Amino acid sequence: MNTPEFDKDEPLRQDIRLLGRLLGDTVREQEGQAIFDLVESIRQAAVLFAREGEDRVRVGLNELLVGLSRDETMSVVRAFSYFLQLANIAEDQHHIRRRRAHEIAGSPAREGSLQKAFESIREAGVALAALAACLRQARVVPVLTAHPTEVQRQSTLQCQHAIARLLDQRDRLQLTPEEQAENDGELARLVLTLWQTRLMRPNRLKVIDEVKNGINFFHETFFTELPRLYGQLEDLLAENGDLEELPPFFCIGSWIGGDRDGNPFVTADILCETLRLQSAAAFNFYLEEIHALGRELPLSQLLIQVSPQLTALSEASPDTSPQRADEPYRRALAGIYARLAATIRALDHQHALRHPVAEAAPYPTADALAADLSILATSLRQNGAARLARGRLRRLIRAVQVFGFHLAPVDLRQNSDVHARSVAELLARAGCCADYEALDEAARIALLGAELATPRPLYSPWLDYSEETRGELAIFFAAQKLRQRYGAAALPNCIISKTDGVSDLLEVALLLKESGLLLPGAEPRLDMNIIPLFETIDDLRQAGPVMDAIFTLPRYRQLLKSRNEEQEVMLGYSDSNKDGGFLTSGWELYQAEVQLTRVFARHGVRLRLFHGRGGSVGRGGGPSYQAILAQPAGAVSGQIRITEQGEVIASKYANPEVGRRNLEILVAATLEATLTDHENQVERAEAFHPVMEELSRRAFAAYRGLVYETPGFTTYFRESTPLSEIANLNIGSRPASRKKSEAIEDLRAIPWVFSWAQCRLMLPGWYGFGTAVNGWLEANPDGLPVLQRMYRHWPFFRTLLSNMDMVLAKTDLAIASRYAELVTDPALRQQVFGRIQAEWELTCQHLLAIEAQQDFLADNLLLKRSIRNRFPYMDPLNHLQVELLRRHRSGARDERIARGIHITINGIAAGLRNSG
């Protein structure tokens, strides 16, 4: 007899069976029955290997894979990769299906929803006025980055979106037999299209390609879903008695086109083109929406009253058609359209697809456009047509307020070392300091402070500078002009990678001064936020002291006054993890937040934290809702920025409904974390800090001992993972390393984590925890109940362990052992893999004991089911990847082998879903 849980998931199984059958039919038709049978044989052998792992099974699987021809290998690899992509589509659709069923049934508000957040806030005794006040000063910004672990092409993604829409149609509509047949046929055609579409890019992405990919998510999701979310929030406030319109506190940020750290391809010209493309996308959306509004508002003045302001707006319109003489809303919209068309020509040198009725003056600002649209909404509300104002018009006004003329604020980011070299050259060429870089920190601070006080520039167009310094100055000069063109919101922030001292912030201040973005004087004005990024373990430990020191500088405090006494600080999850391991990184980030909160409160400065989280747990990823609620008390305070990276961007925001849910989670979690004492509901978190400190110390020693202190570990890592093949994969414009070096210190965190994910070890997401707990329990034999209490009552510790639980559920030591066979030195292989295996066993043992569970994902049945569905089709790709790596590294220089490796990388990333 079926259980309710079984029945609930039956539609998912039906969708997976349907898509799997269509793919199987396509493989038979395109490649032949023999290839189909081969795919099934490899799948069954991989399942047997996963279940038994015995040597005889390993030998049989090896024989099967070694015997594959190159063409057979390509067909098999593609089959498994496409199945995983189709399974992901089915899963996403099932999430939408279950959420709709939940809402239709009137079930209790789900965790992470705005409704649930409002309930939690009310239960905590927070007054509605406090909630409204929080929203008025809130700032929530997910920031898209070009960090490349998204390996799928736009053409593939668009085909997947079409498949998702057809599955959705089957869900929501009762199809006639004819409609069902048409749906089946279209699905089959799309699966065939996928099969015949090239999976991988032949050339590396350029920065502008990444910009265009980022803009696509605005078309897919953000243009429509973000305004809808604002409307939902306003309606909830209205239900609770507060009708005030919300300020535009939630927007989408971007690093794409402005992040220069280690990427020589981001130049001033690229920055200009980025803003132009973004602006054009925003204007094209506005023009289409205004055109659609013209169809929706044919209201006749013969039948309705209108406000004097609307009358004036319609009379000022260049639309003089007698057919619309009595239609003031249409005439007003025609005038707005004409002004917008003139604005886009003035800003971007483009023309609207539909010609305006006549020439008109361009809008000076986005606020002026929003004001005109608001005249229409006010007139409708005042004259019995409020319902008409709450639809497309309401959403368009909100879109203009959020996206402006710039679409998304672009952050500028560069490494502090580059800033230092540029400043040193400016000072030397101006005759102010011959060797700035030789000065100690105190001398640098004194010199920079004096330069910031004087209106005299250092730069001269008549002097020659190095290519690096010219490039840096060009970026800042371009930023100044672009802000004038698109508005200050277009380029609000300068982020300093590898910040470790006060002078790092003052150097950027000096570069801003040279470009006119900092005006000295008795009341100096700073036009862009200067944001330090603390990344390594040592840097995180210095975050509080550095900010404390800079707040004591009168000149910097004067600059902050012009920024409303607000200071943003960015914390780096990826590099701190690579530097100190998962447990220590998490703890040092937490302590840095506590320290910063206290420093800022002491100086009366408002703190906004920017969390540089990656897609994977090893780079700070994991569920956003739990991550925000796991922040220490007082660290959110209504304001948060958070990076969205790699394949996570597509998984969260490619589908509008899924995207809306993820946007809602960010707002709900921010409100809950700000207005409720989530951290100390049962026990004071401070009581657990000494235990966590000791665990971190032990974990740090274990992690550093393996990764940085074991002779030959770098060789093991490079030979047992597809690192070099990932570096050659055309998935982004950025080089894999910051320097020409094989040292792990110089390797970017993205390929570091991505490589471990590919070989199914996920080492950055758990290594060191087992040793840490084991050592602590040896010193505290009765300590397990303490750790269990920490897990139950401390959100930070629970989130840390829940993420580790997810990572361990995705690891597979048997498959990882096959990658270890690629290491050419048997002694090194045995030594390193033996240590990894021992640590994995310890970690699993202690994690499950603390959670009081028998198996992973006991509290996440959704993910457990997902893994059960996908891994039988992902495991074969791992085995195939090992075989292809062996052939490639043995000297086989066949382009199909290299392409096959890259397709397996694509497929495994799709199967893991948050791998980089």
N, C-alpha and C positions, 0 to 999 in steps of 0.2 A: 504493500500500500504506500502510495506516495505521501511524503510529509509536506507540510506547507512550504518549507524551505526549498524542497525539490521542485514543487510546482512553480514557485516564484522565479526560479532560474531556468525553467524549461524554455521560455522564449529565447534566451541567450543561446542555449544549446541548439535550438532550431536554426537560429541565424548562422551560427558557426557551421552547422552541418550544411546549410544551404550554400554559403559562400565556399566552403571546402569542396562541395560537390561540383559547383561551377568551375572552380579552379582545376579540380581533377579532370573534368570534361575537357577543359581547355588544354591541359597538358597532353591528354590522349590525342586530341585533335591536331595539336601543333607539333608534338614531339614523338608521338607513337606510344603504343601500349607498352613496349619494352621499357621506356623511360618511366612511365607511370608505375610499372611494377618495381622498378629499381628504387624509386622514391619511397615506395611503401616498405620495401625490404630494409632500407637504411633506417627508416623510422622505427621499425620493429626491433632492429638490432640495437639502436640507441636506447629504446625503452628497456630492453633486456639488460643492457650495460648499466643503466641508471638503477635498475632494481637489484642486480646481483653483483656487478663490478668484478667478476672473477676473471682470472687470467685467460681462461678459454674463450670467454665472451670478448675480452679485449682483443685477443688474437683474431677471432672471427670478424670483428668489426674492422680491424686494421686491414685484413685481407680484402674485405669488401670495398673499402675506400681506396686502397692502393691499386686495385684492379680497374678503377674508373678511368676512362679516357678523358681527355681535356673537355671535349664537347659534352660528354655525359655529366662531368662534374659541374659544368656551367648550368646545364638544365636542372640538375638536382638542387644546386644552390639557389637558383632563382625560384624554384617551386616552394622550398621551405621559407624563403624570405617573403614571398608574396602571401603565403598562408598566414604568417605572423602579422603582416600588415592588415589583412582582412579580419583576423581575429581581434585586433585592436579596434577596428571600426565597429565590430559587433559588440564589444565590451562597452565602448563609449555610448553606443545607442542604448544598451541595456541600462546604463546609469541614468540616462534621460528617461527611459521608460519607467524605471522604479521611482524616480523622483516625481514624475507626473502622477503615478498611481498613488503615491504617498499623499500628494496634495489633493487629489480628487477625493480620496477617502477621508479627508479632513483629519489626518493623523496629527499627533503632536508635532510642534515645530521641530525641524531637524537641527542638529548641531551645526553651527557655522552659518545658519540663516540669520537674516536681519530680525525676523520675528523672534527667534530663540534668543538672540542677543538682547532685544528689548525686554523679554521676560526675565532673563538673568539679571539685567540691570535693575528692573523693578524689584525683584526679590532681594537684591542687595540693599534696598532702601534708598536708591538714588533718585532724587527728584527729577521730574521731566525738565525743569529749567536747567539743571546741571547737564543733562544729556544734550539739550539744545545748545548750551554754551560750549560744550566740548566740540560739537559739530561746527560751530562758527569759527573756531580757531584750529580745526583739524587739518591735517595734510597727509593724504595717503597716495603713494605713487609707486606702482610697479614699474620697473625700468627694464626695457628690452635691451639685451646686449647681443653682440655678434659672436660671442664665444661659441666656437663651432663644434657642437656634437650633434646638431641636426644634420643628418646626412641625406635626407630625401630632397628630391627636386620639386619645384613648384608644380610641374606638370603632373607628377605622381600624386602630390597632395590634392590637386584639384580633382583628379579622377577619384581619389578616395572620398572626397567631400560629396561627389555625385552619388557614389555608392551609399554613403550614409543617408543622403536625402531620400533615396529610394527605400531603404530599410525603414526610415521614419514614416514614409508614406504608407507602408504596409501596416505599421503600428496604429496610425491615427485614423485611417480611413477604412471603411468596409468596402473592399474592392469588388467590382463585378467580375465574372469570369474573364471577360475581355480585358478589363483593366489589370487583372492579376497576370494574365498572359503577357500583356505589354510590359508590366513591371519586371517579370521574369526575364523577358527578352532583353530589356535594357540593362539589367544587372549582368547578364551573360556578355553583352557587348562591352560593358565597362571592364569586366574581368579580362576579356580578350585584349582590350586596349592596354590595360596594365601590363599584361604579359608581353605585348609587343612594344612597350615603351622602355627606352633605355633607363635603367635604374640609377646609374651614376653619371656624374658630370665628367666630360672629357678634359675640362680645364678647371683650374682653381678659380674659385669665386673672386671677383673684385669687390672692393668696398661698396661701390655703387650697387652691385648685385645684392649685397646684404641689406643695403638701405631699401631697395625695392621689395625684398622679401619681408622686411619689417613692416613696410607700409601696407602690404597685403592683409596683415592681421587687423588693421583699421577697417579695411573694406569688409572683411569677413565678420568681425565681431565688435570692435570698439566703437565705431560710428553709431551703431544701433543700440548695443547693449549697455554701454555706459550711461547714456541719457535715460534709458529705461530704469536703470538702477537708481539714479537720482529720483526719478518719479516715484518709485516704490518707497524710497526712504522718506520723501516728503509726504506721501500718503499715510505712512505709519505715524509720522509726527502729527499729522492732522487728526488722525483717529485718537491720538492721545492729548489733543488740545492745543498743539503748537502749530500754527499755520504759516510761520515765517519761512520764506524761501531760503533754501540753503545756498551758501556761497560755493563756488566751484573748487571744493577742497580735494577732489579726487581726479587725477589725470594720469595719463600714461607717459612715462619718460622714455628716453632712449640714449644709449651710448653709441649707436651705430652711426658712423661718420664723424664722431668726435673723440673716440677713444684712441689715442696715439701711443699708449704705453706698449712698447715693443712692436708696434705696427707702423713701419715706415711708409705704408701706402695711404695713410690718412694725412692729407695735406690741406692747406688753406683752400685750394680749388675744390677738393672733395667736400670740405665742410660747406662751401657755398652751394655746390650742387645738391648736397643733402637737404639743406634748408629749402632750396628751390623745389625739389621733388616733393618734399613734405607739404609745403605750402600749396602746391598745385593740387595735391590729393585732397586737402581740406576744402579748397575752393570748388573743385569739381563736385564734391559731395554736397556742398551748400547749394550750388547752382541746380543740381538735380532735385534736391528737396524743395527748393523754392518753386521750381517748375511744377512739381507734383502738388504743392500747396495751391497753386493757381487753379488746378483742376478741382481741388477739394473745396474751395471757397468761392463759388460763383454767386455769393449772396447779393441780393438786389436791394438797393436803397429804397426801392418802391415798397418793400415789405419789412424793412428793418430800420432801426436807429443805429447810428454809429457815433463814436466819440469825436469831438472837435479835432483832436490830434490825428485821428485816422483820416478825417476829411482833408486836413492840410497835407498829409502824406500822399493821399491819392491825387489831390489837385496838383501837387508838385511832380507827379509822375509824367514821364515823356509819352506815356501811352494815351493817345488821343483818339483811339478807335471808337466810333459811335456805337459799335456793338457792345462795348463795355462801359458806356457812359454811366449806367446805373449800378455798376459793380465796383464799389470802392476798394474792396479787398484785393480783387484781381489787379486793379490799376496800381494800387500800392505795391503789390508784389512785382509787377512789371518794372516799376521804378527801382525797387530793391535789386532786382535781377540786373538791370542796366548798370547800376552803381557797382555791383559785384563784378560784372564783366569788365568794367573799366579798372577796377582794383587789381584784378588778376593780370591784366595787361601791364599795368604800371609796376607791379611787383615781380612778375615772373616772365613777362614778354610772351605770354600765351593768349590764345583767344578761346572764349567759351564755345562749346560745341554747338549750342543754339545761339544764334545772333540775337542780341537785345533789340527791343523795338526802336531804340534811338540811343544816341550818345548821352552819357551822364557823368557827373563828377564821381571820382573814386571815393571809397570810404577811407578816412584817415586811420581808423583803428577798428579792431574787432568789436570793441565796446559800442561804437557808433552803429555797427550793423545790428548787434543784439538789441540796442535801444529801439531801432526802427521795427524790428520783429516784435518787440514787447508792446509797441503801440497797437499792433493787430490783436495781440492776446488780451490786452486790457480792454479794448473796445468790445471784443467778443464777450468777455466776462461781464461787462457792464450792461450789456444789451441782450441778455437772455440766451446767449450761446456759449456758456462756459464749457459745455462738453466739447465743443469744437476746438476750444483753446487747449484742451488737455491731451490732444493726440499728437499728430505729426508736428504741429507748430510748437508745442511745449518741448518736444524732444529736440527740435532744431535750435531753439533758443539756448537750451542747455548745451548742445554740441558746440555752438559758437562760443559760449562762455568757457568751455573746457578746452577746445582745440584751437581757438583763436585763428590767427592768420598763419600760424607756424606748425600746427598739427600736434607736435610733441616737443617738449623742451629737451634739447640735446645737451648732454654734459660733455665738457672738455676734460680729458684725463691724460696725464703724462707722469713719467717717473721723476721723482725728486732729483735724481742724479742729473737728468737732462736740464731741469730748471737751474740747478746749481752751476752747470757748465755755461749755460747761456748768460746768467747773471754775471758770472766771473768774466766772461768775454766783454760784456757791456761795460763793466767797471774798468777793466784794463784798457779798452780802446778809448774810454773817456778820460783816462788819466787819473781815476779816483783810487784805484787799488790794483797794484801790479799782480798780486797773486791771492785772490779772494779765497780759493780753495785751500790754501795753506793756513788760513786763520782758524782759531779755535771757535767753538760755538758762541761764547760770550762776545768775542770780537766781531763775528759775523752779525749777531743781533744788533750790536751798537751801530755798525756801519749801515746796515739795512734800514734801521730806524731813522738815522740821519738822512738818508736818501729819500725815504718816504715823506719826510717833512718838507722837502724843497720842491718847488714847481719846475726846477730845471730838469729837462730830460737827459738821459744818458745816450739814447740812440741818436745817430745822425745818418741821414740818407747818403751822406758824402763819404762815409767810412765803409770799409769792406769787412764782412763778418764771415765766419765759417758757415758751411751749408746747414749744419744743425741749428745754429743760432738764427740764421735767416728763416729757416722753416718754423721755428718756434714763434718768432716775432710776427711772421706772416699770419699764423693762426690767430694771434691776439688782435692784430690789426683787422683781420677779416671779421672776427667776432664783434668788434665795435661797430662795423658797418652793417653787419647782418642784424644786430639788435635794433639799429635805427630803422631798418627796412621792415622787419617782421614783428618788432616789439621786444621788450625786455624779456618776456617769458620764453622767447625762442632759445636763448642761451643763458641760463641762470647760474650755472655752476662750473667751478674749476676744481677738479679732484686731483689730489697729489698722492700717487702710488709710493709705497715704501717710505712713508713719513716716519721720521724718528727724532725730530727736533723742531724747536720753535723756528729756526731759520728757514726750514722748508716752507712754512706758511708765508713768511715775510718775503721770500724770493718770488713767490707767485704774486704777492701784493705789488712788488716792484715791477714785474712784467705787466701787470694790469695798469699800473700808473703810466708806463711807457706807451701804452696803446690807448690812453684816454678813458679807461674803465675804472680808474681810481683817481679822484680829483683831490689833491692836497689842499691845505689851507687851515684856517682856524677851526672850521667845521668840515673835516674831510668827508668825502662821499665815496663809498665802495659800491660799485654797480653789479658785481657778481659775487656769489658766495664762494669763499675759499674753504675747501673741504679736505681735511687730512684723512688719508686712508692708512690705518694701522693694520699690518698684515701678518708679520711673523709673530712667534710667541714673545720674543723680546719686545717687539714694537707694541704689542697689546699691553704688556706690563708697563710700558712707558706712556700709554695713552693719557692716563689721568695726570701724571706730572707734567707732560708737555702742554696740555691744555691749561692746567693751573698756572704754568709759567707764562704762557702767552696772554692770559687774562690779566696778569699783573702789569702788562705793558700799557701805559696810558694811550699811546698812539693806536694800538690795535683796538683798545676798547672804544676809542673814538670812531673807528671804522665800523665796529659792531653796532654802535648807536645808529648809524645810517642803515643798518640791516635789521632794525627793530629788535636789537639785543637777542638775535637768534644765531645759533651756530650749529652747523651740521657736522657730524663726525661719521666717517664710514669705517666699518669693521670688516676685515677680510677673512672669510671662512676657508677659502680654498688653500691659500698659501700657509695659513696657520696650521691647517690639517697636515699638509705635506711636510711642514717643519716639525710638528710635535705629535702628530697622531690624533685620532678621532676624539678620544676622551679628554686629553689635555687641551686640544683646540677648543672644544665646547666649554670647558671650565674656564679657560683664560678669557674667552669671549664674554662669558657671564660676569666674571670678575671685573673685566674692563668696563662693562656697562654699569655695574654697581659703583665703581670708582668714578666714572664720568658723571653719573647722576649726582653724586655728592659734590664733586668739584663745581659743576654748573650751578647747583643750588646755592653753594657758598658765594659764588660770584654774581648771582642774580641774572644768569644768562639762560635762555631757553634752549634746551637740547633737542635736536632731531637726529635720530640714529638712522644710518643708511646701512642696511645689511647686505653685504656682498655674498649672497648665497648662490650656490650652483644647482644644477639639476639633480645631482646625485647626493646621497648622504655623505659621501666622502668629501664633498665640496660644500657642505652646509645645507644640502637640500632636505627634502622630506615634506610632509604635509604642512602647508602654510598656517592653517588655523592653530594647530598645536604649537608650532614654532613661535608664533606671536604671543600666545598665552603663556609660553614657557619663559618669557623675558622676565628679568627681575623687576620687583615692584618699583614703579615710578619711571621705568626706562622707556615706556611708549608715550605716555602723556598726549595721546591724540595725534601724534605725528610719527609717521614711519615711511621710509623708502626701502624698497627691497628689489634686488635684481631678479629678473626672469631670464634664464639662460638655456641655450642649446635646444635639445629636442623637447624640453619642458614647455617652451613657448607654443609649439604646435599642439602638444597634447592638451594644454590648458585653454588655448584661445583660437584654435582653427575652427572649432564648432561653436556657433553663436550661443547655444544653450549651455554647453559646458563652460564656455567663456564667461557667461553671465554668472553662473554659479561660483566660479573662481574669483570673480570681482567682488561678489557679495561676501565671500568668505573673508577677504582682506578687510572690508569695512567692518563686518561683524566682530572679527577678532580684535581689531584696533579699538573699537568701542568697549568691548568687554575687558580687554587688558588695561584700558585707561580708567574705567569707572568702577571696577570691582577689584577687590584684593584677592585675585585668583591664586596668588602664590602662597598665601598664608591662611587658607581657609580652615585647615585642621591643625597644623603645627607651624611654628615659626621656621622659616627656611634657614635662618642663620644657624640653627642648631645642627643642621646637616653639613655645614660648610667645612668643618675640620675633617670629616670623613672624606668628603669629596676632594679636599686638598691632598690628602694622603693617597687616595686612589689615583689621582692625576700624576702625582710624583712617581709612583711605581709604573704607571702606564707609559709615561714619557720615557723613562729609562729603558723599558722593554722595546718601545718603538724605535728610539734612536739607536739602541743597541743592534737592532736588525738592519735598519735602513741605512744608517750613516756610519756604523762602526764595524760592520761585518765585511771583511775583505772579500771582494768579488761580488758583492751584492748587486752593484750596478750592472755587471755583466749578466748575472742571473735574470735581473729584471728585463733587460733588453732582449735576451734570447728566449725567455719563456713567455713573452707577450708580443703582440703585433705592433709594438711601439713605432718602429721605423716605417711600417706599412701605413699606420695611421698618419704619420707625419707627411706621407706622400698622397694622402687621400684629399680630394678636392672638396673639402667641406668648409673652407673659410679662408679669409685673406691673410690671417695672422700666422707667422712662423710658430713652430712647435716649441722652440726654446727662445729665451730672451737673449742668449749669447751663443756663439759658436763653441759649444761645450757639451760633453756627455755627462756632466755632473748632474745629479738629481736636483741640487740646489738651483741650477739654472733652467731646469725643465719647467715648463708651464704646468700649472695644476691640472689643466684640462686633459692633456694626453696622459699625465700620470694616473689620474683616476680612470679615464676611459680605457686605458690599457689593462688595468687590473680587472675591470668589469668584463672585458672581452674574454679573458681566460677564466672567468667565473670564480675568482678569488675575492674580489671586492676588498682587498686588504686595507685600503685607507678608511673603510667604514667600520672596522672592528679591532684591528690588531692592537694588542697591549692590554685590552680589558681583562682577559682571562688571567694573565700574570698579576695584574693589579689586584683583582679581587682575591686571588689565591693567596698572595702575600699578606693582604690585609686580614683575611680570615685566619691565617696562621698566627698572626699577632693578636687577633681578637677572636678566639675560638667560638664565642657565643654571639658573634656579630651579624649572622645572617638575618635575624629579625630586624636589626637596624636598617640593613640594606633594603629589606622588603618594605619597611615603613617609608623609607625614602622614595621608593618606587610608587607606593600608593598615594603619598601625600604631597610630594614635591613635583610640580609640573615640569620643571627643568630636567630632573633626573628621569622622570617617566618618559618624556619626549626623547631624551638621549637614548634610553634603552629600547623604546619602541622603534626608533629608526634603525638601531643596531639589529633588532629582531627582524625587521624587513630585509636588511642587507644579508643576514645570515641565511634567511629563507631562500635567497637567490643564489647563494654560493653553492658550489658543487666540487668537493675535493677530488672526486673520481675524475671528473673532466679536467680539473686543474692539473692533476697528475699527468695527463696526456700532454699538456703544454710544457710541463717540467721536462718531459722527455726531449724537448727541443734544445735544452741546455747541453752544450757539447762536452763540458767537464763533468764526468759522473760524480766525482767527489763533491764538487760545488753544488750540483743538483741535489744530492742526497742530504747535504748539510742544511741548505737553505730551505728546501721543501719540507724536510723533517721538522725544522723549527716552526715553520708556518702551520703545518698540520697539528703539531702539539699545542700551539697557541689556539688554533681554531677549536680543538676539542675542549680545552679549558674554558674558552669563552662561551661556547655553547652550554657547557655544564653549568657554569655559574649564572649565566643569563636566565636560563630556564628555572633555576632554583630561586633566583630573586623574584622572577615573575610568578613563581608557583604554578608553572605550566608544564605540560608534558611534551609540547611541540611548539614550533614557531607559529606566529600569526594566530594564536588562539583568540585574540581580541580583534582580529581583522579578517573575518571570513570572506569578505569581498576580494581582498588581494590573494588570499589562499586559494580561492576558486580560480582566480585569474591565472595564477601560476600553474595550477593543475591543468588548465585548458591549453596554455601556451608552451610549457616547457618540453613536452614530447616532440614539438616541432622546432624548438630552438636548439635542443641538445645536438641533433644531427648537424646543425650549422657549425657548432663548436668542433665536432669531430672532423668535419670537412675542412674547416679553417686550419686545423693542425696539419692535416695532410697537404693542403695547398702551401702553407708556410714551409713545410719540409721540402717540397719540390722547389719552391722559389729560392730558398736559401741554399739548396744543393747546386744551384747554378742554372736552373731552367729559366731561360729568359724569354718566356712566351707571354705575350701581352694578355692572353686569355687567363693565364694563371694569376697575374697581378689583378686583373679585373675581377676574377673570382674571389680573391681575398677581400677586395673592397666590398663586394656584394655580401659576403658573410659578415663583415663588420656592420654593414647596413642592417642586415637581418637580425643580428644579435642585439644591436641597439634597439631595434623595434620590439624585440621580445622582452627586453629588460625594462624598457620604457623610461627609466630615469638613470641612465648608465653613465653619463658624463657630467 
